[in-house]
Amino acid sequence: MEAGGFGIRQILLVSYGNRTKDKVYFGTRTKWNPSFYDIHIRRENDRFVTKVYRKETHTNRYLNWKSNHSKSFLLGIIKGQTHRAHYLCDLKEDLLEELSFLRDVFVMNGYPLHLVQGVINKSWEKETMKTILKEHPLPENDQKKKSGYYDILHAPYIQGFTENLQKKLRRFNIGMVHKKGDTIKRMICHTKQKVPKMQQKNRVYKFDCRECKSWYIGETGQRMEKRTYQHKNDVKNGKETNAIFMHLQAHNDHSIQWQEVSYLENEEDWKKRKIKEALYINAMDSKEIMNLEKGFEINPCWNEFNPHIRNIAQKKGKS
């Protein structure tokens, strides 16, 4: 059985089931095998055969044809389900049965019969071509380049109007992506609990000197409360590699506004966070910051953007 990423435990499980029963229904939810979710595997002679499997609780409900969605989006649902059928069904009789079932289901959900049948009929040619190209890929010179859009317009979907607008924009090679607009609920309801400032993490931050207004720019993946404690501990222990301690040692009458930390960026990725920290440090004048090092090494081409980055830092630093 050809199954990229199909784990040895799953194969042994199916093999054991095939020795004890005629059929095995594989519907395991695992993050390692998402493409094998809801697939029916059975044994025929000396090989495994697969097809689409649905639970008994499946409602066969899809977005209704008359719902407030673009027709291209609704047709995409049919195309996705037919592609799934071609991809999972090994035997032609299983595939024909699945496509016939999909036709009835989509008609039941209000889709015009001729559109559903048209998508299913075209799927044979498309899926056959995909299989041929997968097994015998064309040389790079013979591959046709798809003409992408020069620009994309994001706008809410308005039935009747959006379809006409898409046709007109296509003449200028401009695509359109449907984006939900602002609602009254979005504007007045904020149900998500706000995380206290010192409990936030994955931040590029800055501390201010109360007297000279110099900045210390840093980054942390920890909660800000813990990172602040570490800085205070370094200052207390006289750690010379700590830029804040060296600044306070050189200016005995200066103090740090620990509780008034400002956040410049929110970034979960460690490397990206390091790069953003370095961009802010390099953009600032050496007299304006306490930092002893420039941080992550970045390309000098970014120096051209220093004035813009400095303006961003000044605006965010005031918040």
ChimeraX commands (.cxc) that place a marker at each C-alpha (Angstrom):
marker #1 position 0.00,0.00,0.00 radius 0.5
marker #1 position 1.45,3.34,-1.00 radius 0.5
marker #1 position 0.91,5.78,1.87 radius 0.5
marker #1 position 3.45,8.52,2.46 radius 0.5
marker #1 position 3.80,9.17,6.18 radius 0.5
marker #1 position 1.63,6.17,7.15 radius 0.5
marker #1 position 3.10,5.07,10.49 radius 0.5
marker #1 position 4.29,1.54,11.23 radius 0.5
marker #1 position 1.89,1.30,14.19 radius 0.5
marker #1 position -1.08,2.04,11.94 radius 0.5
marker #1 position 0.07,-0.55,9.39 radius 0.5
marker #1 position 0.46,-3.20,12.10 radius 0.5
marker #1 position -2.96,-2.30,13.52 radius 0.5
marker #1 position -4.65,-2.65,10.12 radius 0.5
marker #1 position -2.73,-5.85,9.38 radius 0.5
marker #1 position -3.88,-7.38,12.67 radius 0.5
marker #1 position -7.46,-6.33,12.01 radius 0.5
marker #1 position -7.36,-7.86,8.54 radius 0.5
marker #1 position -6.35,-11.21,10.03 radius 0.5
marker #1 position -9.24,-11.19,12.46 radius 0.5
marker #1 position -12.05,-9.47,10.56 radius 0.5
marker #1 position -13.07,-8.95,6.97 radius 0.5
marker #1 position -13.06,-5.15,7.20 radius 0.5
marker #1 position -11.26,-2.47,9.16 radius 0.5
marker #1 position -12.51,1.08,9.51 radius 0.5
marker #1 position -9.64,3.47,10.12 radius 0.5
marker #1 position -10.74,6.80,11.56 radius 0.5
marker #1 position -7.94,7.73,13.94 radius 0.5
marker #1 position -7.32,11.39,14.65 radius 0.5
marker #1 position -3.58,11.92,14.88 radius 0.5
marker #1 position -1.51,14.98,14.08 radius 0.5
marker #1 position 0.98,12.81,12.17 radius 0.5
marker #1 position -1.54,11.40,9.64 radius 0.5
marker #1 position -4.11,14.11,8.86 radius 0.5
marker #1 position -4.54,12.90,5.24 radius 0.5
marker #1 position -5.78,9.48,6.49 radius 0.5
marker #1 position -8.63,10.77,8.57 radius 0.5
marker #1 position -12.01,9.14,7.72 radius 0.5
marker #1 position -10.65,6.63,5.25 radius 0.5
marker #1 position -12.02,3.10,4.87 radius 0.5
marker #1 position -9.30,0.47,4.47 radius 0.5
marker #1 position -10.12,-3.10,3.58 radius 0.5
marker #1 position -8.18,-6.12,2.39 radius 0.5
marker #1 position -8.71,-7.64,-1.02 radius 0.5
marker #1 position -6.55,-10.64,-1.82 radius 0.5
marker #1 position -2.97,-9.54,-1.07 radius 0.5
marker #1 position -3.37,-5.77,-0.96 radius 0.5
marker #1 position -5.07,-2.96,0.88 radius 0.5
marker #1 position -7.89,-1.07,-0.86 radius 0.5
marker #1 position -9.14,2.33,0.28 radius 0.5
marker #1 position -12.22,4.45,-0.23 radius 0.5
marker #1 position -14.04,7.33,1.49 radius 0.5
marker #1 position -15.55,6.49,4.86 radius 0.5
marker #1 position -18.23,8.50,6.67 radius 0.5
marker #1 position -19.39,8.03,10.20 radius 0.5
marker #1 position -22.99,7.13,10.83 radius 0.5
marker #1 position -23.47,10.54,12.46 radius 0.5
marker #1 position -22.43,12.40,9.29 radius 0.5
marker #1 position -25.23,14.84,8.40 radius 0.5
marker #1 position -24.38,15.29,4.69 radius 0.5
marker #1 position -24.98,19.01,5.17 radius 0.5
marker #1 position -22.85,21.50,3.25 radius 0.5
marker #1 position -23.22,25.23,2.67 radius 0.5
marker #1 position -26.54,25.74,0.90 radius 0.5
marker #1 position -26.43,27.07,-2.66 radius 0.5
marker #1 position -28.64,30.01,-1.63 radius 0.5
marker #1 position -26.42,30.97,1.31 radius 0.5
marker #1 position -24.60,34.30,1.28 radius 0.5
marker #1 position -21.35,33.03,-0.25 radius 0.5
marker #1 position -19.77,33.52,-3.65 radius 0.5
marker #1 position -20.65,30.90,-6.25 radius 0.5
marker #1 position -16.97,30.23,-6.91 radius 0.5
marker #1 position -16.54,29.38,-3.24 radius 0.5
marker #1 position -19.56,27.05,-3.27 radius 0.5
marker #1 position -18.35,25.32,-6.45 radius 0.5
marker #1 position -15.00,24.90,-4.73 radius 0.5
marker #1 position -16.69,22.72,-2.12 radius 0.5
marker #1 position -17.91,20.34,-4.84 radius 0.5
marker #1 position -14.47,20.31,-6.47 radius 0.5
marker #1 position -12.82,19.56,-3.13 radius 0.5
marker #1 position -15.13,16.64,-2.41 radius 0.5
marker #1 position -14.76,15.16,-5.90 radius 0.5
marker #1 position -10.98,15.45,-5.67 radius 0.5
marker #1 position -11.14,13.65,-2.32 radius 0.5
marker #1 position -13.16,10.87,-3.93 radius 0.5
marker #1 position -10.65,10.42,-6.79 radius 0.5
marker #1 position -7.74,10.54,-4.35 radius 0.5
marker #1 position -9.05,8.01,-1.82 radius 0.5
marker #1 position -11.00,5.52,-3.96 radius 0.5
marker #1 position -8.73,2.81,-5.38 radius 0.5
marker #1 position -11.43,0.87,-7.25 radius 0.5
marker #1 position -13.54,2.33,-10.05 radius 0.5
marker #1 position -16.80,0.95,-8.65 radius 0.5
marker #1 position -16.11,2.65,-5.30 radius 0.5
marker #1 position -15.32,5.90,-7.08 radius 0.5
marker #1 position -18.52,5.79,-9.18 radius 0.5
marker #1 position -20.56,5.06,-6.07 radius 0.5
marker #1 position -18.95,7.97,-4.20 radius 0.5
marker #1 position -19.44,10.44,-7.06 radius 0.5
marker #1 position -23.08,9.39,-7.42 radius 0.5
marker #1 position -23.54,9.88,-3.69 radius 0.5
marker #1 position -21.95,13.36,-3.84 radius 0.5
marker #1 position -24.21,14.36,-6.72 radius 0.5
marker #1 position -27.32,13.46,-4.70 radius 0.5
marker #1 position -26.00,15.14,-1.55 radius 0.5
marker #1 position -25.21,18.46,-3.24 radius 0.5
marker #1 position -28.54,18.50,-5.07 radius 0.5
marker #1 position -30.17,17.94,-1.68 radius 0.5
marker #1 position -28.28,21.03,-0.43 radius 0.5
marker #1 position -29.80,23.17,-3.17 radius 0.5
marker #1 position -27.05,22.99,-5.80 radius 0.5
marker #1 position -28.26,22.96,-9.43 radius 0.5
marker #1 position -28.00,19.45,-10.88 radius 0.5
marker #1 position -26.34,20.58,-14.12 radius 0.5
marker #1 position -23.58,22.42,-12.22 radius 0.5
marker #1 position -22.88,19.48,-9.94 radius 0.5
marker #1 position -22.84,17.03,-12.83 radius 0.5
marker #1 position -20.62,19.39,-14.83 radius 0.5
marker #1 position -18.01,19.55,-12.05 radius 0.5
marker #1 position -18.07,15.75,-11.64 radius 0.5
marker #1 position -17.70,15.17,-15.40 radius 0.5
marker #1 position -14.75,17.57,-15.66 radius 0.5
marker #1 position -13.09,15.98,-12.63 radius 0.5
marker #1 position -12.26,12.83,-14.61 radius 0.5
marker #1 position -10.07,14.70,-17.08 radius 0.5
marker #1 position -8.44,16.87,-14.40 radius 0.5
marker #1 position -7.63,14.01,-12.05 radius 0.5
marker #1 position -6.31,11.88,-14.89 radius 0.5
marker #1 position -4.03,14.71,-15.99 radius 0.5
marker #1 position -2.80,15.19,-12.42 radius 0.5
marker #1 position -1.92,11.50,-12.19 radius 0.5
marker #1 position -0.07,11.55,-15.52 radius 0.5
marker #1 position 1.91,14.69,-14.62 radius 0.5
marker #1 position 2.75,13.26,-11.22 radius 0.5
marker #1 position 4.21,10.11,-12.73 radius 0.5
marker #1 position 5.73,11.82,-15.80 radius 0.5
marker #1 position 6.39,15.50,-14.98 radius 0.5
marker #1 position 6.97,17.85,-17.88 radius 0.5
marker #1 position 10.35,19.55,-18.35 radius 0.5
marker #1 position 10.55,23.02,-16.82 radius 0.5
marker #1 position 10.68,24.65,-20.23 radius 0.5
marker #1 position 7.39,23.00,-21.28 radius 0.5
marker #1 position 5.48,23.92,-18.16 radius 0.5
marker #1 position 3.05,26.75,-18.67 radius 0.5
marker #1 position 3.47,29.61,-16.28 radius 0.5
marker #1 position 0.28,30.60,-14.53 radius 0.5
marker #1 position -0.40,34.29,-14.84 radius 0.5
marker #1 position -0.82,35.59,-11.29 radius 0.5
marker #1 position -2.68,38.71,-10.29 radius 0.5
marker #1 position -0.80,41.99,-10.02 radius 0.5
marker #1 position -2.80,42.95,-6.95 radius 0.5
marker #1 position -5.49,41.61,-4.61 radius 0.5
marker #1 position -8.56,43.45,-3.35 radius 0.5
marker #1 position -9.92,42.46,0.07 radius 0.5
marker #1 position -13.61,43.30,0.45 radius 0.5
marker #1 position -16.79,41.87,2.04 radius 0.5
marker #1 position -18.95,39.65,-0.14 radius 0.5
marker #1 position -22.17,41.26,-1.42 radius 0.5
marker #1 position -24.38,38.89,-3.36 radius 0.5
marker #1 position -24.93,40.01,-6.96 radius 0.5
marker #1 position -22.52,42.95,-6.77 radius 0.5
marker #1 position -19.31,41.07,-5.98 radius 0.5
marker #1 position -19.61,38.70,-8.95 radius 0.5
marker #1 position -19.84,41.61,-11.41 radius 0.5
marker #1 position -16.98,43.43,-9.72 radius 0.5
marker #1 position -14.76,40.33,-9.93 radius 0.5
marker #1 position -15.32,40.08,-13.69 radius 0.5
marker #1 position -14.37,43.73,-14.22 radius 0.5
marker #1 position -11.29,43.51,-11.98 radius 0.5
marker #1 position -10.10,40.42,-13.83 radius 0.5
marker #1 position -9.60,42.55,-16.95 radius 0.5
marker #1 position -6.99,44.56,-15.03 radius 0.5
marker #1 position -5.40,41.39,-13.62 radius 0.5
marker #1 position -6.65,42.16,-10.12 radius 0.5
marker #1 position -7.90,39.36,-7.91 radius 0.5
marker #1 position -10.46,39.55,-5.13 radius 0.5
marker #1 position -10.52,37.92,-1.71 radius 0.5
marker #1 position -13.70,37.98,0.33 radius 0.5
marker #1 position -13.13,39.31,3.81 radius 0.5
marker #1 position -15.75,39.70,6.50 radius 0.5
marker #1 position -16.36,43.35,7.30 radius 0.5
marker #1 position -16.79,45.00,10.68 radius 0.5
marker #1 position -19.97,44.16,12.56 radius 0.5
marker #1 position -21.65,45.80,15.55 radius 0.5
marker #1 position -20.68,42.77,17.63 radius 0.5
marker #1 position -17.00,43.16,16.68 radius 0.5
marker #1 position -17.03,46.85,17.56 radius 0.5
marker #1 position -18.73,46.69,20.96 radius 0.5
marker #1 position -18.08,43.14,22.22 radius 0.5
marker #1 position -14.60,42.23,23.45 radius 0.5
marker #1 position -15.13,38.95,25.26 radius 0.5
marker #1 position -11.49,37.83,25.22 radius 0.5
marker #1 position -9.87,38.45,28.57 radius 0.5
marker #1 position -7.02,40.95,28.40 radius 0.5
marker #1 position -3.65,39.62,29.59 radius 0.5
marker #1 position -2.02,41.93,32.19 radius 0.5
marker #1 position 0.97,43.80,30.81 radius 0.5
marker #1 position 3.58,42.13,32.97 radius 0.5
marker #1 position 2.16,38.65,32.21 radius 0.5
marker #1 position 2.61,38.98,28.44 radius 0.5
marker #1 position 5.41,37.13,26.64 radius 0.5
marker #1 position 7.12,36.80,23.23 radius 0.5
marker #1 position 7.83,40.53,23.12 radius 0.5
marker #1 position 10.47,42.98,21.94 radius 0.5
marker #1 position 10.42,45.49,24.79 radius 0.5
marker #1 position 12.10,48.63,26.10 radius 0.5
marker #1 position 12.85,50.11,29.51 radius 0.5
marker #1 position 13.36,53.84,30.07 radius 0.5
marker #1 position 15.79,55.61,32.34 radius 0.5
marker #1 position 13.75,58.01,34.49 radius 0.5
marker #1 position 16.36,60.78,34.38 radius 0.5
marker #1 position 18.07,60.72,30.95 radius 0.5
marker #1 position 15.30,58.90,29.02 radius 0.5
marker #1 position 17.81,56.43,27.56 radius 0.5
marker #1 position 16.32,53.16,26.31 radius 0.5
marker #1 position 17.21,49.57,26.91 radius 0.5
marker #1 position 15.84,47.39,24.08 radius 0.5
marker #1 position 15.52,43.66,24.62 radius 0.5
marker #1 position 13.52,40.58,23.67 radius 0.5
marker #1 position 12.10,37.70,25.66 radius 0.5
marker #1 position 10.02,34.58,25.20 radius 0.5
marker #1 position 9.27,34.55,28.94 radius 0.5
marker #1 position 6.59,36.46,30.80 radius 0.5
marker #1 position 7.69,40.06,31.22 radius 0.5
marker #1 position 7.38,39.82,35.00 radius 0.5
marker #1 position 10.02,37.08,35.09 radius 0.5
marker #1 position 12.33,38.90,32.64 radius 0.5
marker #1 position 12.09,42.09,34.73 radius 0.5
marker #1 position 13.05,40.12,37.86 radius 0.5
marker #1 position 16.11,38.75,36.02 radius 0.5
marker #1 position 17.21,42.29,35.07 radius 0.5
marker #1 position 16.76,43.50,38.64 radius 0.5
marker #1 position 18.73,40.53,39.94 radius 0.5
marker #1 position 21.59,41.26,37.50 radius 0.5
marker #1 position 21.67,44.89,38.67 radius 0.5
marker #1 position 21.65,43.80,42.33 radius 0.5
marker #1 position 24.53,41.34,41.74 radius 0.5
marker #1 position 26.53,43.82,39.66 radius 0.5
marker #1 position 26.60,41.75,36.47 radius 0.5
marker #1 position 28.83,43.68,34.07 radius 0.5
marker #1 position 27.38,42.02,30.98 radius 0.5
marker #1 position 24.01,43.59,31.81 radius 0.5
marker #1 position 23.61,46.90,29.98 radius 0.5
marker #1 position 21.16,48.30,32.54 radius 0.5
marker #1 position 23.62,47.71,35.40 radius 0.5
marker #1 position 26.46,49.35,33.46 radius 0.5
marker #1 position 24.26,52.40,32.78 radius 0.5
marker #1 position 23.28,52.75,36.46 radius 0.5
marker #1 position 26.88,52.26,37.55 radius 0.5
marker #1 position 27.99,55.11,35.28 radius 0.5
marker #1 position 25.12,57.32,36.50 radius 0.5
marker #1 position 24.62,56.77,40.22 radius 0.5
marker #1 position 21.63,59.12,40.46 radius 0.5
marker #1 position 19.69,57.44,37.64 radius 0.5
marker #1 position 16.89,54.86,37.99 radius 0.5
marker #1 position 14.89,52.56,35.71 radius 0.5
marker #1 position 11.12,52.72,35.27 radius 0.5
marker #1 position 10.62,48.99,35.69 radius 0.5
marker #1 position 6.82,48.97,35.75 radius 0.5
marker #1 position 6.50,51.23,32.70 radius 0.5
marker #1 position 7.82,48.78,30.12 radius 0.5
marker #1 position 6.78,49.41,26.51 radius 0.5
marker #1 position 6.30,46.73,23.88 radius 0.5
marker #1 position 7.68,47.32,20.40 radius 0.5
marker #1 position 6.80,43.99,18.79 radius 0.5
marker #1 position 4.88,40.78,19.45 radius 0.5
marker #1 position 6.62,37.77,17.87 radius 0.5
marker #1 position 6.44,34.09,18.86 radius 0.5
marker #1 position 9.23,32.91,16.55 radius 0.5
marker #1 position 12.56,33.18,18.41 radius 0.5
marker #1 position 14.72,34.01,15.40 radius 0.5
marker #1 position 12.31,36.60,14.00 radius 0.5
marker #1 position 12.10,38.18,17.44 radius 0.5
marker #1 position 15.91,38.42,17.60 radius 0.5
marker #1 position 16.00,40.06,14.16 radius 0.5
marker #1 position 13.34,42.61,15.12 radius 0.5
marker #1 position 15.23,43.44,18.31 radius 0.5
marker #1 position 18.41,44.01,16.28 radius 0.5
marker #1 position 16.58,46.22,13.78 radius 0.5
marker #1 position 15.38,48.52,16.56 radius 0.5
marker #1 position 18.79,48.63,18.26 radius 0.5
marker #1 position 20.59,49.44,15.00 radius 0.5
marker #1 position 18.04,52.11,14.10 radius 0.5
marker #1 position 18.60,54.08,17.31 radius 0.5
marker #1 position 21.47,56.49,17.95 radius 0.5
marker #1 position 24.10,54.99,20.27 radius 0.5
marker #1 position 23.58,57.91,22.70 radius 0.5
marker #1 position 19.87,57.10,23.00 radius 0.5
marker #1 position 20.21,53.49,24.16 radius 0.5
marker #1 position 22.01,51.59,26.92 radius 0.5
marker #1 position 22.58,48.40,24.96 radius 0.5
marker #1 position 26.17,47.14,24.97 radius 0.5
marker #1 position 25.70,44.95,21.90 radius 0.5
marker #1 position 23.89,45.28,18.58 radius 0.5
marker #1 position 22.21,41.90,18.93 radius 0.5
marker #1 position 21.53,39.57,16.02 radius 0.5
marker #1 position 23.75,40.29,13.00 radius 0.5
marker #1 position 21.66,41.76,10.19 radius 0.5
marker #1 position 22.45,42.84,6.64 radius 0.5
marker #1 position 23.64,46.47,6.25 radius 0.5
marker #1 position 20.94,47.01,3.60 radius 0.5
marker #1 position 18.48,47.53,6.47 radius 0.5
marker #1 position 20.28,50.75,7.43 radius 0.5
marker #1 position 18.31,52.53,4.71 radius 0.5
marker #1 position 15.15,51.96,6.74 radius 0.5
marker #1 position 16.57,53.21,10.04 radius 0.5
marker #1 position 14.64,56.53,9.99 radius 0.5
marker #1 position 11.34,54.69,9.46 radius 0.5
marker #1 position 12.13,52.10,12.15 radius 0.5
marker #1 position 13.12,54.89,14.55 radius 0.5
marker #1 position 9.79,56.63,13.97 radius 0.5
marker #1 position 7.93,53.40,14.65 radius 0.5
marker #1 position 9.94,52.88,17.85 radius 0.5
marker #1 position 9.20,56.44,19.03 radius 0.5
marker #1 position 5.46,56.00,18.46 radius 0.5
marker #1 position 5.27,52.60,20.13 radius 0.5
marker #1 position 7.59,53.68,22.92 radius 0.5
marker #1 position 5.13,56.34,24.04 radius 0.5
marker #1 position 2.27,53.84,24.42 radius 0.5
marker link #1:1,2 radius 0.2
marker link #1:2,3 radius 0.2
marker link #1:3,4 radius 0.2
marker link #1:4,5 radius 0.2
marker link #1:5,6 radius 0.2
marker link #1:6,7 radius 0.2
marker link #1:7,8 radius 0.2
marker link #1:8,9 radius 0.2
marker link #1:9,10 radius 0.2
marker link #1:10,11 radius 0.2
marker link #1:11,12 radius 0.2
marker link #1:12,13 radius 0.2
marker link #1:13,14 radius 0.2
marker link #1:14,15 radius 0.2
marker link #1:15,16 radius 0.2
marker link #1:16,17 radius 0.2
marker link #1:17,18 radius 0.2
marker link #1:18,19 radius 0.2
marker link #1:19,20 radius 0.2
marker link #1:20,21 radius 0.2
marker link #1:21,22 radius 0.2
marker link #1:22,23 radius 0.2
marker link #1:23,24 radius 0.2
marker link #1:24,25 radius 0.2
marker link #1:25,26 radius 0.2
marker link #1:26,27 radius 0.2
marker link #1:27,28 radius 0.2
marker link #1:28,29 radius 0.2
marker link #1:29,30 radius 0.2
marker link #1:30,31 radius 0.2
marker link #1:31,32 radius 0.2
marker link #1:32,33 radius 0.2
marker link #1:33,34 radius 0.2
marker link #1:34,35 radius 0.2
marker link #1:35,36 radius 0.2
marker link #1:36,37 radius 0.2
marker link #1:37,38 radius 0.2
marker link #1:38,39 radius 0.2
marker link #1:39,40 radius 0.2
marker link #1:40,41 radius 0.2
marker link #1:41,42 radius 0.2
marker link #1:42,43 radius 0.2
marker link #1:43,44 radius 0.2
marker link #1:44,45 radius 0.2
marker link #1:45,46 radius 0.2
marker link #1:46,47 radius 0.2
marker link #1:47,48 radius 0.2
marker link #1:48,49 radius 0.2
marker link #1:49,50 radius 0.2
marker link #1:50,51 radius 0.2
marker link #1:51,52 radius 0.2
marker link #1:52,53 radius 0.2
marker link #1:53,54 radius 0.2
marker link #1:54,55 radius 0.2
marker link #1:55,56 radius 0.2
marker link #1:56,57 radius 0.2
marker link #1:57,58 radius 0.2
marker link #1:58,59 radius 0.2
marker link #1:59,60 radius 0.2
marker link #1:60,61 radius 0.2
marker link #1:61,62 radius 0.2
marker link #1:62,63 radius 0.2
marker link #1:63,64 radius 0.2
marker link #1:64,65 radius 0.2
marker link #1:65,66 radius 0.2
marker link #1:66,67 radius 0.2
marker link #1:67,68 radius 0.2
marker link #1:68,69 radius 0.2
marker link #1:69,70 radius 0.2
marker link #1:70,71 radius 0.2
marker link #1:71,72 radius 0.2
marker link #1:72,73 radius 0.2
marker link #1:73,74 radius 0.2
marker link #1:74,75 radius 0.2
marker link #1:75,76 radius 0.2
marker link #1:76,77 radius 0.2
marker link #1:77,78 radius 0.2
marker link #1:78,79 radius 0.2
marker link #1:79,80 radius 0.2
marker link #1:80,81 radius 0.2
marker link #1:81,82 radius 0.2
marker link #1:82,83 radius 0.2
marker link #1:83,84 radius 0.2
marker link #1:84,85 radius 0.2
marker link #1:85,86 radius 0.2
marker link #1:86,87 radius 0.2
marker link #1:87,88 radius 0.2
marker link #1:88,89 radius 0.2
marker link #1:89,90 radius 0.2
marker link #1:90,91 radius 0.2
marker link #1:91,92 radius 0.2
marker link #1:92,93 radius 0.2
marker link #1:93,94 radius 0.2
marker link #1:94,95 radius 0.2
marker link #1:95,96 radius 0.2
marker link #1:96,97 radius 0.2
marker link #1:97,98 radius 0.2
marker link #1:98,99 radius 0.2
marker link #1:99,100 radius 0.2
marker link #1:100,101 radius 0.2
marker link #1:101,102 radius 0.2
marker link #1:102,103 radius 0.2
marker link #1:103,104 radius 0.2
marker link #1:104,105 radius 0.2
marker link #1:105,106 radius 0.2
marker link #1:106,107 radius 0.2
marker link #1:107,108 radius 0.2
marker link #1:108,109 radius 0.2
marker link #1:109,110 radius 0.2
marker link #1:110,111 radius 0.2
marker link #1:111,112 radius 0.2
marker link #1:112,113 radius 0.2
marker link #1:113,114 radius 0.2
marker link #1:114,115 radius 0.2
marker link #1:115,116 radius 0.2
marker link #1:116,117 radius 0.2
marker link #1:117,118 radius 0.2
marker link #1:118,119 radius 0.2
marker link #1:119,120 radius 0.2
marker link #1:120,121 radius 0.2
marker link #1:121,122 radius 0.2
marker link #1:122,123 radius 0.2
marker link #1:123,124 radius 0.2
marker link #1:124,125 radius 0.2
marker link #1:125,126 radius 0.2
marker link #1:126,127 radius 0.2
marker link #1:127,128 radius 0.2
marker link #1:128,129 radius 0.2
marker link #1:129,130 radius 0.2
marker link #1:130,131 radius 0.2
marker link #1:131,132 radius 0.2
marker link #1:132,133 radius 0.2
marker link #1:133,134 radius 0.2
marker link #1:134,135 radius 0.2
marker link #1:135,136 radius 0.2
marker link #1:136,137 radius 0.2
marker link #1:137,138 radius 0.2
marker link #1:138,139 radius 0.2
marker link #1:139,140 radius 0.2
marker link #1:140,141 radius 0.2
marker link #1:141,142 radius 0.2
marker link #1:142,143 radius 0.2
marker link #1:143,144 radius 0.2
marker link #1:144,145 radius 0.2
marker link #1:145,146 radius 0.2
marker link #1:146,147 radius 0.2
marker link #1:147,148 radius 0.2
marker link #1:148,149 radius 0.2
marker link #1:149,150 radius 0.2
marker link #1:150,151 radius 0.2
marker link #1:151,152 radius 0.2
marker link #1:152,153 radius 0.2
marker link #1:153,154 radius 0.2
marker link #1:154,155 radius 0.2
marker link #1:155,156 radius 0.2
marker link #1:156,157 radius 0.2
marker link #1:157,158 radius 0.2
marker link #1:158,159 radius 0.2
marker link #1:159,160 radius 0.2
marker link #1:160,161 radius 0.2
marker link #1:161,162 radius 0.2
marker link #1:162,163 radius 0.2
marker link #1:163,164 radius 0.2
marker link #1:164,165 radius 0.2
marker link #1:165,166 radius 0.2
marker link #1:166,167 radius 0.2
marker link #1:167,168 radius 0.2
marker link #1:168,169 radius 0.2
marker link #1:169,170 radius 0.2
marker link #1:170,171 radius 0.2
marker link #1:171,172 radius 0.2
marker link #1:172,173 radius 0.2
marker link #1:173,174 radius 0.2
marker link #1:174,175 radius 0.2
marker link #1:175,176 radius 0.2
marker link #1:176,177 radius 0.2
marker link #1:177,178 radius 0.2
marker link #1:178,179 radius 0.2
marker link #1:179,180 radius 0.2
marker link #1:180,181 radius 0.2
marker link #1:181,182 radius 0.2
marker link #1:182,183 radius 0.2
marker link #1:183,184 radius 0.2
marker link #1:184,185 radius 0.2
marker link #1:185,186 radius 0.2
marker link #1:186,187 radius 0.2
marker link #1:187,188 radius 0.2
marker link #1:188,189 radius 0.2
marker link #1:189,190 radius 0.2
marker link #1:190,191 radius 0.2
marker link #1:191,192 radius 0.2
marker link #1:192,193 radius 0.2
marker link #1:193,194 radius 0.2
marker link #1:194,195 radius 0.2
marker link #1:195,196 radius 0.2
marker link #1:196,197 radius 0.2
marker link #1:197,198 radius 0.2
marker link #1:198,199 radius 0.2
marker link #1:199,200 radius 0.2
marker link #1:200,201 radius 0.2
marker link #1:201,202 radius 0.2
marker link #1:202,203 radius 0.2
marker link #1:203,204 radius 0.2
marker link #1:204,205 radius 0.2
marker link #1:205,206 radius 0.2
marker link #1:206,207 radius 0.2
marker link #1:207,208 radius 0.2
marker link #1:208,209 radius 0.2
marker link #1:209,210 radius 0.2
marker link #1:210,211 radius 0.2
marker link #1:211,212 radius 0.2
marker link #1:212,213 radius 0.2
marker link #1:213,214 radius 0.2
marker link #1:214,215 radius 0.2
marker link #1:215,216 radius 0.2
marker link #1:216,217 radius 0.2
marker link #1:217,218 radius 0.2
marker link #1:218,219 radius 0.2
marker link #1:219,220 radius 0.2
marker link #1:220,221 radius 0.2
marker link #1:221,222 radius 0.2
marker link #1:222,223 radius 0.2
marker link #1:223,224 radius 0.2
marker link #1:224,225 radius 0.2
marker link #1:225,226 radius 0.2
marker link #1:226,227 radius 0.2
marker link #1:227,228 radius 0.2
marker link #1:228,229 radius 0.2
marker link #1:229,230 radius 0.2
marker link #1:230,231 radius 0.2
marker link #1:231,232 radius 0.2
marker link #1:232,233 radius 0.2
marker link #1:233,234 radius 0.2
marker link #1:234,235 radius 0.2
marker link #1:235,236 radius 0.2
marker link #1:236,237 radius 0.2
marker link #1:237,238 radius 0.2
marker link #1:238,239 radius 0.2
marker link #1:239,240 radius 0.2
marker link #1:240,241 radius 0.2
marker link #1:241,242 radius 0.2
marker link #1:242,243 radius 0.2
marker link #1:243,244 radius 0.2
marker link #1:244,245 radius 0.2
marker link #1:245,246 radius 0.2
marker link #1:246,247 radius 0.2
marker link #1:247,248 radius 0.2
marker link #1:248,249 radius 0.2
marker link #1:249,250 radius 0.2
marker link #1:250,251 radius 0.2
marker link #1:251,252 radius 0.2
marker link #1:252,253 radius 0.2
marker link #1:253,254 radius 0.2
marker link #1:254,255 radius 0.2
marker link #1:255,256 radius 0.2
marker link #1:256,257 radius 0.2
marker link #1:257,258 radius 0.2
marker link #1:258,259 radius 0.2
marker link #1:259,260 radius 0.2
marker link #1:260,261 radius 0.2
marker link #1:261,262 radius 0.2
marker link #1:262,263 radius 0.2
marker link #1:263,264 radius 0.2
marker link #1:264,265 radius 0.2
marker link #1:265,266 radius 0.2
marker link #1:266,267 radius 0.2
marker link #1:267,268 radius 0.2
marker link #1:268,269 radius 0.2
marker link #1:269,270 radius 0.2
marker link #1:270,271 radius 0.2
marker link #1:271,272 radius 0.2
marker link #1:272,273 radius 0.2
marker link #1:273,274 radius 0.2
marker link #1:274,275 radius 0.2
marker link #1:275,276 radius 0.2
marker link #1:276,277 radius 0.2
marker link #1:277,278 radius 0.2
marker link #1:278,279 radius 0.2
marker link #1:279,280 radius 0.2
marker link #1:280,281 radius 0.2
marker link #1:281,282 radius 0.2
marker link #1:282,283 radius 0.2
marker link #1:283,284 radius 0.2
marker link #1:284,285 radius 0.2
marker link #1:285,286 radius 0.2
marker link #1:286,287 radius 0.2
marker link #1:287,288 radius 0.2
marker link #1:288,289 radius 0.2
marker link #1:289,290 radius 0.2
marker link #1:290,291 radius 0.2
marker link #1:291,292 radius 0.2
marker link #1:292,293 radius 0.2
marker link #1:293,294 radius 0.2
marker link #1:294,295 radius 0.2
marker link #1:295,296 radius 0.2
marker link #1:296,297 radius 0.2
marker link #1:297,298 radius 0.2
marker link #1:298,299 radius 0.2
marker link #1:299,300 radius 0.2
marker link #1:300,301 radius 0.2
marker link #1:301,302 radius 0.2
marker link #1:302,303 radius 0.2
marker link #1:303,304 radius 0.2
marker link #1:304,305 radius 0.2
marker link #1:305,306 radius 0.2
marker link #1:306,307 radius 0.2
marker link #1:307,308 radius 0.2
marker link #1:308,309 radius 0.2
marker link #1:309,310 radius 0.2
marker link #1:310,311 radius 0.2
marker link #1:311,312 radius 0.2
marker link #1:312,313 radius 0.2
marker link #1:313,314 radius 0.2
marker link #1:314,315 radius 0.2
marker link #1:315,316 radius 0.2
marker link #1:316,317 radius 0.2
marker link #1:317,318 radius 0.2
marker link #1:318,319 radius 0.2
view
